[in-house]
Amino acid sequence: MISRIESYLLLFFFGLISSCASVISPELRARVDSSITFEEVAQNPNSYEGKTVLWGGEIVQTLPQENGTDLIEVLEWPLSWREEPRRTVSFQGKFLVLIKEPLDLPLYKTGIKITVAGEIEGSMLGEKLKSASDPTYRYPLVLSEETHFWKDYFSPYSSPEPYVDPWWSDSSYRGLRF
């Protein structure tokens, strides 16, 4: 019979092992070329067409297109060992994520952290996009094969849902989010 301490240790190790799992499928993860950096692609995106990358960052905005596909503008951040975007003081640039299926806009709201794996499709100038944040910027374009959204956090770009107390209400109060 397993003692109580042994069962707690077993649960702890199971939790530790499951937390180390990648957010991207192993098949796609095996195709990712980790030697390619965002800085290299940003300088000449067209020379890396067809290469599979794993990037992450914070969603700046969604850009619905007329042809039924949607684009997501992402502020690039380096990924942690868990493949979660880490906020840094300096960022390398922005990139566009091409989503072929219609977007569920509440998932893709401004300020959400996202990890994307997919093929580089070249680049797109900001002037070709409606409401791009920078019309002179040349965005690397990634065709998304898998995306992962990270739990909400407080960001200067996102506004938390207000807590509504049935007994007290003040529209100027903005509670903390954890």
Long-range contacts (C-beta under 8 A, 24 or more apart in sequence): 19-82, 20-82, 22-83, 23-82, 23-83, 23-84, 23-115, 23-148, 24-54, 24-83, 24-115, 24-117, 24-146, 24-148, 25-146, 28-52, 28-117, 28-145, 28-146, 29-54, 29-117, 32-117, 38-76, 38-92, 38-93, 38-95, 38-140, 39-92, 41-120, 41-140, 42-92, 42-93, 42-95, 42-140, 45-120, 45-122, 45-123, 45-138, 45-140, 45-141, 46-122, 46-123, 48-120, 48-140, 49-119, 49-120, 49-121, 49-122, 50-119, 50-120, 51-119, 51-120, 52-117, 52-118, 52-119, 52-120, 52-145, 53-117, 53-118, 53-119, 53-120, 53-142, 54-79, 54-83, 54-115, 54-116, 54-117, 55-79, 55-95, 55-115, 55-116, 55-142, 56-83, 56-84, 56-85, 56-113, 56-114, 56-115, 56-116, 57-85, 57-91, 57-94, 57-95, 57-113, 57-114, 58-85, 58-87, 58-111, 58-112, 58-113, 58-114, 58-155, 58-157, 59-108, 59-109, 59-110, 59-111, 59-112, 59-113, 59-114, 60-94, 60-110, 60-133, 60-157, 61-110, 61-131, 61-133, 62-103, 62-105, 62-108, 63-96, 63-129, 63-130, 63-131, 63-132, 64-103, 68-102, 69-98, 69-99, 69-100, 70-98, 70-99, 70-102, 70-103, 71-96, 71-97, 71-98, 71-99, 71-129, 72-96, 72-97, 72-99, 72-103, 72-108, 72-114, 73-132, 73-133, 73-139, 74-114, 74-116, 77-113, 79-115, 83-115, 83-148, 84-113, 84-115, 84-150, 85-113, 85-114, 85-115, 85-150, 93-137, 93-140, 94-133, 94-134, 94-137, 94-139, 95-139, 95-140, 95-141, 95-142, 96-124, 96-139, 96-140, 96-141, 96-142, 97-142, 97-144, 97-147, 98-141, 98-142, 98-143, 98-144, 99-144, 99-147, 100-143, 100-144, 107-149, 109-158, 110-157, 110-158, 111-155, 111-156, 111-157, 111-158, 112-149, 112-150, 112-152, 112-158, 113-149, 113-150, 113-153, 114-147, 114-148, 114-149, 114-150, 115-147, 115-148, 115-150, 116-142, 116-144, 116-146, 116-147, 116-148, 117-144, 117-145, 117-146, 117-147, 118-142, 118-143, 118-144, 118-145, 118-146, 119-143, 119-145, 152-177, 153-177
